[in-house]
C-alpha cells in the first residue's frame, strides 16, 4: 500500500479532486478508489497530457485540462526540464545545484488558467468534500496565497502539496512555510509526509472543521466583546451626556426658581405700587375735593368782598355827602355868626 492510498483511507469520499500539475498522475488509481464524481487533471506539458489521456481511457469522471495555473497573467512560459517532473513556470536556481545533470531542454508558451477562476468555474458544493493536490514546482506558494486571499482554499477539505525542502526555484517557499500558512486556517498535517523523494516531500493537510468553527466562534466572541465594549463606551458617553443634561436642567430649574422669586418680588412691588396708587388716588380725590371746596369758599368770599366793596363805596359816597353837608352847615353857621 503506497503513501497516498494509506492517507486517503478513512476519508470521506470527495465529490471533486483537483490535481494541479498532474504530470502522469501516478495517484490516479488512489483517486478512483475514492469514487469521486469528477477528477480534474491540469497539466501544461503536452507530452504528459497525452499520457494522461491514455490513462483516463474514456473514464467519464476524469477531465483533463492542458494548461498551466497561476495568478499572474504573464507567467505562461513553461521551463521544460530534461526530467519533465521538474518542469516549472519559474526559473530553476538551487535545483540545478541539487541535480547537476538536470537542464532546461526548451521553453514553451502554454495556456494559462487563473487559479481562482478555475476553482470558481468548478462551482464546488460547499456542503460536500473536495480534494486538492498541488504539484506545481516553484509556484505552490503563489497559488496557495491567491486562494487564501480569495477564500477559494476553503472549498477543499484535504490538500496535498508537493514542494521542495529548499529554494529550488525563484521565489519558492519551503513546505514548512506553506504548512504554517495553512495551519492558521485550520488545516492540520495528517501523519508523516511522503519521503519517497526526500527533497520534494508530499504533505497531507486536512481541514479541521471543528477548529474552523471554534475560530469562527472565537472571532464572533471577540466581535461581540468589542461590540459590548463599544456599547458600554457609548452608554458611558450617553450617561455622561445625560448627567450633563440633568445638571443643566437642575441649573435651569434653579434659575427658574430664582426668576420665580424675582417675579414674586416684582408682583409684590407692583401690588404695593398699586396700593400706593390707590392711596394716592384717594388723596388726590380728597385734595381735589378740598380744592373745589376752597375754590367755592374763595368764590363765596370774593362775592361777599364784592358786596362789601360795593357797600363801602356806597358808604364812602354817603360820607362824602355828609361831609359836604357838614361843610355847608358850617358855612351857614359861620355866616350867621358874622351877621
C-alpha positions as a Python dict, from the first residue, in 0.01 Angstrom:
ca = {
    (1, 'X'): (0, 0, 0),
    (2, 'X'): (158, 331, -113),
    (3, 'X'): (163, 651, 96),
    (4, 'X'): (-128, 825, -80),
    (5, 'X'): (-354, 519, -60),
    (6, 'X'): (-281, 500, 311),
    (7, 'X'): (-356, 874, 354),
    (8, 'X'): (-693, 864, 179),
    (9, 'X'): (-814, 561, 370),
    (10, 'X'): (-1096, 655, 600),
    (11, 'X'): (-1153, 992, 432),
    (12, 'X'): (-1500, 1099, 336),
    (13, 'X'): (-1544, 1029, -35),
    (14, 'X'): (-1471, 1356, -216),
    (15, 'X'): (-1708, 1498, -472),
    (16, 'X'): (-1425, 1660, -669),
    (17, 'X'): (-1050, 1600, -688),
    (18, 'X'): (-849, 1884, -843),
    (19, 'X'): (-486, 1799, -929),
    (20, 'X'): (-270, 2094, -1038),
    (21, 'X'): (46, 1988, -1221),
    (22, 'X'): (-80, 1633, -1265),
    (23, 'X'): (219, 1512, -1468),
    (24, 'X'): (145, 1147, -1546),
    (25, 'X'): (-74, 1126, -1232),
    (26, 'X'): (66, 821, -1054),
    (27, 'X'): (-206, 891, -797),
    (28, 'X'): (-494, 820, -1037),
    (29, 'X'): (-572, 471, -902),
    (30, 'X'): (-585, 605, -546),
    (31, 'X'): (-817, 880, -665),
    (32, 'X'): (-1052, 639, -835),
    (33, 'X'): (-1064, 423, -522),
    (34, 'X'): (-1246, 713, -354),
    (35, 'X'): (-1518, 710, -624),
    (36, 'X'): (-1530, 1087, -674),
    (37, 'X'): (-1787, 1247, -901),
    (38, 'X'): (-1514, 1417, -1100),
    (39, 'X'): (-1134, 1426, -1124),
    (40, 'X'): (-985, 1742, -1278),
    (41, 'X'): (-627, 1693, -1402),
    (42, 'X'): (-445, 2014, -1502),
    (43, 'X'): (-112, 1974, -1683),
    (44, 'X'): (67, 2220, -1919),
    (45, 'X'): (319, 1980, -2078),
    (46, 'X'): (152, 1842, -2396),
    (47, 'X'): (365, 1524, -2390),
    (48, 'X'): (244, 1441, -2038),
    (49, 'X'): (-113, 1532, -2134),
    (50, 'X'): (-102, 1255, -2396),
    (51, 'X'): (-2, 1007, -2125),
    (52, 'X'): (-288, 1131, -1904),
    (53, 'X'): (-538, 1090, -2185),
    (54, 'X'): (-417, 736, -2235),
    (55, 'X'): (-455, 664, -1862),
    (56, 'X'): (-800, 818, -1849),
    (57, 'X'): (-913, 568, -2111),
    (58, 'X'): (-1256, 726, -2159),
    (59, 'X'): (-1335, 734, -1785),
    (60, 'X'): (-1642, 955, -1754),
    (61, 'X'): (-1535, 1124, -1433),
    (62, 'X'): (-1185, 1230, -1550),
    (63, 'X'): (-1143, 1573, -1712),
    (64, 'X'): (-803, 1682, -1844),
    (65, 'X'): (-706, 2050, -1893),
    (66, 'X'): (-392, 2118, -2096),
    (67, 'X'): (-286, 2437, -1920),
    (68, 'X'): (-62, 2588, -1656),
    (69, 'X'): (-210, 2750, -1347),
    (70, 'X'): (-101, 3081, -1200),
    (71, 'X'): (-230, 3405, -1053),
    (72, 'X'): (-19, 3622, -1285),
    (73, 'X'): (-118, 3663, -1649),
    (74, 'X'): (245, 3694, -1764),
    (75, 'X'): (351, 3350, -1631),
    (76, 'X'): (287, 3146, -1946),
    (77, 'X'): (642, 3038, -2029),
    (78, 'X'): (699, 2676, -1919),
    (79, 'X'): (1060, 2574, -1849),
    (80, 'X'): (1059, 2211, -1970),
    (81, 'X'): (1336, 2019, -1793),
    (82, 'X'): (1517, 1710, -1906),
    (83, 'X'): (1317, 1536, -1630),
    (84, 'X'): (964, 1667, -1703),
    (85, 'X'): (858, 1616, -1341),
    (86, 'X'): (1068, 1924, -1253),
    (87, 'X'): (929, 2150, -1527),
    (88, 'X'): (809, 2486, -1396),
    (89, 'X'): (688, 2835, -1479),
    (90, 'X'): (973, 2958, -1257),
    (91, 'X'): (1342, 2970, -1333),
    (92, 'X'): (1532, 2684, -1163),
    (93, 'X'): (1802, 2804, -923),
    (94, 'X'): (1902, 2565, -644),
    (95, 'X'): (1752, 2278, -844),
    (96, 'X'): (2042, 2271, -1086),
    (97, 'X'): (2286, 2258, -795),
    (98, 'X'): (2093, 1968, -643),
    (99, 'X'): (2083, 1780, -975),
    (100, 'X'): (2387, 1891, -1182),
    (101, 'X'): (2283, 1671, -1473),
    (102, 'X'): (1941, 1837, -1497),
    (103, 'X'): (1893, 2100, -1768),
    (104, 'X'): (1631, 2314, -1935),
    (105, 'X'): (1557, 2142, -2265),
    (106, 'X'): (1326, 2405, -2406),
    (107, 'X'): (1078, 2680, -2323),
    (108, 'X'): (716, 2656, -2424),
    (109, 'X'): (443, 2918, -2417),
    (110, 'X'): (137, 2747, -2272),
    (111, 'X'): (-223, 2832, -2200),
    (112, 'X'): (-270, 2982, -1857),
    (113, 'X'): (-559, 2940, -1614),
    (114, 'X'): (-620, 3177, -1324),
    (115, 'X'): (-638, 2960, -1012),
    (116, 'X'): (-933, 3141, -857),
    (117, 'X'): (-1119, 3149, -1188),
    (118, 'X'): (-1062, 2775, -1224),
    (119, 'X'): (-1197, 2695, -877),
    (120, 'X'): (-1494, 2928, -925),
    (121, 'X'): (-1580, 2765, -1259),
    (122, 'X'): (-1596, 2423, -1089),
    (123, 'X'): (-1891, 2550, -877),
    (124, 'X'): (-1794, 2327, -586),
    (125, 'X'): (-2079, 2245, -350),
    (126, 'X'): (-1982, 2379, -6),
    (127, 'X'): (-2172, 2101, 169),
    (128, 'X'): (-1959, 1830, 3),
    (129, 'X'): (-1597, 1724, 48),
    (130, 'X'): (-1335, 1818, -213),
    (131, 'X'): (-965, 1737, -251),
    (132, 'X'): (-680, 1947, -391),
    (133, 'X'): (-338, 1820, -499),
    (134, 'X'): (-73, 2083, -580),
    (135, 'X'): (235, 1966, -769),
    (136, 'X'): (340, 2289, -939),
    (137, 'X'): (716, 2330, -877),
    (138, 'X'): (805, 2687, -782),
    (139, 'X'): (452, 2834, -782),
    (140, 'X'): (294, 2647, -489),
    (141, 'X'): (312, 2950, -258),
    (142, 'X'): (173, 3185, -522),
    (143, 'X'): (-125, 2957, -587),
    (144, 'X'): (-197, 2900, -217),
    (145, 'X'): (-168, 3268, -129),
    (146, 'X'): (-401, 3363, -414),
    (147, 'X'): (-655, 3103, -299),
    (148, 'X'): (-622, 3211, 64),
    (149, 'X'): (-682, 3576, -27),
    (150, 'X'): (-991, 3493, -232),
    (151, 'X'): (-1124, 3229, 12),
    (152, 'X'): (-1120, 2963, -262),
    (153, 'X'): (-895, 2745, -44),
    (154, 'X'): (-1186, 2686, 196),
    (155, 'X'): (-1361, 2478, -72),
    (156, 'X'): (-1118, 2190, -7),
    (157, 'X'): (-1122, 1961, 295),
    (158, 'X'): (-798, 1783, 203),
    (159, 'X'): (-491, 1941, 46),
    (160, 'X'): (-181, 1754, -75),
    (161, 'X'): (125, 1966, -152),
    (162, 'X'): (448, 1852, -315),
    (163, 'X'): (716, 2112, -255),
    (164, 'X'): (1090, 2137, -211),
    (165, 'X'): (1275, 2132, 119),
    (166, 'X'): (1488, 2423, -5),
    (167, 'X'): (1461, 2708, -254),
    (168, 'X'): (1493, 2520, -581),
    (169, 'X'): (1304, 2775, -792),
    (170, 'X'): (1300, 3155, -792),
    (171, 'X'): (1054, 3285, -527),
    (172, 'X'): (973, 2941, -388),
    (173, 'X'): (870, 2886, -24),
    (174, 'X'): (952, 2576, 177),
    (175, 'X'): (696, 2312, 277),
    (176, 'X'): (723, 2430, 638),
    (177, 'X'): (628, 2786, 542),
    (178, 'X'): (332, 2668, 336),
    (179, 'X'): (209, 2435, 611),
    (180, 'X'): (229, 2719, 865),
    (181, 'X'): (9, 2939, 645),
    (182, 'X'): (-249, 2664, 612),
    (183, 'X'): (-231, 2572, 980),
    (184, 'X'): (-361, 2920, 1069),
    (185, 'X'): (-667, 2845, 855),
    (186, 'X'): (-740, 2519, 1036),
    (187, 'X'): (-557, 2274, 808),
    (188, 'X'): (-371, 2019, 1019),
    (189, 'X'): (-89, 1795, 897),
    (190, 'X'): (-200, 1432, 874),
    (191, 'X'): (72, 1181, 965),
    (192, 'X'): (420, 1198, 821),
    (193, 'X'): (494, 1347, 477),
    (194, 'X'): (571, 1118, 184),
    (195, 'X'): (952, 1098, 187),
    (196, 'X'): (989, 878, -122),
    (197, 'X'): (1164, 1183, -268),
    (198, 'X'): (1325, 1343, 39),
    (199, 'X'): (1400, 1666, -149),
    (200, 'X'): (1034, 1705, -260),
    (201, 'X'): (813, 1555, 15),
    (202, 'X'): (435, 1548, -17),
    (203, 'X'): (241, 1680, 281),
    (204, 'X'): (-124, 1598, 352),
    (205, 'X'): (-330, 1863, 533),
    (206, 'X'): (-688, 1806, 645),
    (207, 'X'): (-931, 2082, 730),
    (208, 'X'): (-1030, 2060, 1096),
    (209, 'X'): (-1390, 2179, 1073),
    (210, 'X'): (-1422, 2192, 1449),
    (211, 'X'): (-1114, 2414, 1467),
    (212, 'X'): (-1263, 2640, 1198),
    (213, 'X'): (-1594, 2655, 1385),
    (214, 'X'): (-1409, 2729, 1708),
    (215, 'X'): (-1213, 3002, 1533),
    (216, 'X'): (-1535, 3148, 1398),
    (217, 'X'): (-1687, 3131, 1745),
    (218, 'X'): (-1377, 3297, 1890),
    (219, 'X'): (-1394, 3564, 1620),
    (220, 'X'): (-1766, 3613, 1685),
    (221, 'X'): (-1699, 3624, 2059),
    (222, 'X'): (-1422, 3880, 2009),
    (223, 'X'): (-1651, 4081, 1783),
    (224, 'X'): (-1931, 4052, 2038),
    (225, 'X'): (-1688, 4159, 2311),
    (226, 'X'): (-1576, 4454, 2100),
    (227, 'X'): (-1938, 4544, 2029),
    (228, 'X'): (-2015, 4510, 2401),
    (229, 'X'): (-1722, 4733, 2493),
    (230, 'X'): (-1825, 4976, 2222),
    (231, 'X'): (-2182, 4971, 2355),
    (232, 'X'): (-2050, 5019, 2708),
    (233, 'X'): (-1843, 5314, 2594),
    (234, 'X'): (-2141, 5458, 2411),
    (235, 'X'): (-2355, 5400, 2720),
    (236, 'X'): (-2099, 5575, 2937),
    (237, 'X'): (-2089, 5862, 2692),
    (238, 'X'): (-2470, 5874, 2691),
    (239, 'X'): (-2474, 5863, 3071),
    (240, 'X'): (-2220, 6145, 3080),
    (241, 'X'): (-2433, 6346, 2839),
    (242, 'X'): (-2742, 6262, 3043),
    (243, 'X'): (-2567, 6372, 3361),
    (244, 'X'): (-2467, 6696, 3189),
    (245, 'X'): (-2825, 6745, 3075),
    (246, 'X'): (-2958, 6666, 3424),
    (247, 'X'): (-2714, 6919, 3567),
    (248, 'X'): (-2820, 7169, 3303),
    (249, 'X'): (-3187, 7102, 3381),
    (250, 'X'): (-3118, 7141, 3751),
    (251, 'X'): (-2939, 7468, 3678),
    (252, 'X'): (-3237, 7581, 3468),
    (253, 'X'): (-3477, 7480, 3745),
    (254, 'X'): (-3271, 7675, 3994),
    (255, 'X'): (-3271, 7974, 3760),
    (256, 'X'): (-3647, 7931, 3715),
    (257, 'X'): (-3688, 7930, 4092),
    (258, 'X'): (-3473, 8241, 4119),
    (259, 'X'): (-3670, 8403, 3839),
    (260, 'X'): (-3990, 8295, 4011),
    (261, 'X'): (-3873, 8452, 4334),
    (262, 'X'): (-3779, 8772, 4149),
    (263, 'X'): (-4116, 8766, 3974),
    (264, 'X'): (-4292, 8722, 4310),
    (265, 'X'): (-4095, 9019, 4446),
    (266, 'X'): (-4189, 9222, 4141),
    (267, 'X'): (-4554, 9118, 4178),
    (268, 'X'): (-4538, 9224, 4540),
    (269, 'X'): (-4376, 9554, 4438),
    (270, 'X'): (-4645, 9602, 4173),
    (271, 'X'): (-4915, 9527, 4428),
    (272, 'X'): (-4751, 9772, 4669),
    (273, 'X'): (-4734, 10030, 4392),
    (274, 'X'): (-5097, 9965, 4303),
    (275, 'X'): (-5190, 10010, 4667),
    (276, 'X'): (-4988, 10329, 4680),
    (277, 'X'): (-5157, 10438, 4357),
    (278, 'X'): (-5494, 10373, 4517),
    (279, 'X'): (-5390, 10566, 4826),
    (280, 'X'): (-5250, 10846, 4611),
    (281, 'X'): (-5571, 10838, 4411),
    (282, 'X'): (-5777, 10868, 4729),
    (283, 'X'): (-5552, 11151, 4849),
    (284, 'X'): (-5580, 11316, 4511),
    (285, 'X'): (-5956, 11280, 4521),
    (286, 'X'): (-5962, 11430, 4871),
    (287, 'X'): (-5725, 11707, 4764),
    (288, 'X'): (-5938, 11774, 4457),
    (289, 'X'): (-6249, 11787, 4673),
    (290, 'X'): (-6074, 12015, 4921),
    (291, 'X'): (-5952, 12232, 4635),
    (292, 'X'): (-6301, 12251, 4490),
    (293, 'X'): (-6440, 12339, 4831),
    (294, 'X'): (-6167, 12603, 4876),
    (295, 'X'): (-6243, 12744, 4535),
    (296, 'X'): (-6614, 12756, 4624),
    (297, 'X'): (-6531, 12929, 4953),
    (298, 'X'): (-6296, 13170, 4772),
    (299, 'X'): (-6567, 13248, 4521),
    (300, 'X'): (-6816, 13300, 4804),
    (301, 'X'): (-6569, 13524, 4983),
    (302, 'X'): (-6498, 13711, 4663),
    (303, 'X'): (-6873, 13766, 4624),
    (304, 'X'): (-6901, 13883, 4985),
    (305, 'X'): (-6593, 14101, 4930),
    (306, 'X'): (-6752, 14247, 4618),
    (307, 'X'): (-7064, 14321, 4816),
    (308, 'X'): (-6857, 14475, 5096),
    (309, 'X'): (-6666, 14681, 4845),
    (310, 'X'): (-6992, 14794, 4693),
    (311, 'X'): (-7131, 14883, 5035),
    (312, 'X'): (-6803, 15055, 5122),
    (313, 'X'): (-6829, 15252, 4802),
    (314, 'X'): (-7185, 15348, 4885),
    (315, 'X'): (-7081, 15434, 5239),
    (316, 'X'): (-6789, 15640, 5111),
    (317, 'X'): (-7038, 15826, 4891),
    (318, 'X'): (-7265, 15888, 5183),
    (319, 'X'): (-6975, 16004, 5393),
    (320, 'X'): (-6867, 16244, 5121),
    (321, 'X'): (-7222, 16376, 5100),
    (322, 'X'): (-7237, 16404, 5482),
    (323, 'X'): (-6907, 16586, 5492),
    (324, 'X'): (-7029, 16821, 5220),
    (325, 'X'): (-7349, 16891, 5415),
    (326, 'X'): (-7142, 16949, 5729),
    (327, 'X'): (-6919, 17190, 5541),
    (328, 'X'): (-7230, 17361, 5413),
    (329, 'X'): (-7381, 17375, 5754),
    (330, 'X'): (-7054, 17512, 5893),
    (331, 'X'): (-7052, 17783, 5629),
    (332, 'X'): (-7413, 17874, 5711),
    (333, 'X'): (-7342, 17889, 6078),
    (334, 'X'): (-7032, 18093, 6026),
    (335, 'X'): (-7219, 18345, 5809),
    (336, 'X'): (-7497, 18366, 6063),
    (337, 'X'): (-7243, 18448, 6335),
    (338, 'X'): (-7085, 18707, 6118),
    (339, 'X'): (-7404, 18892, 6086),
}
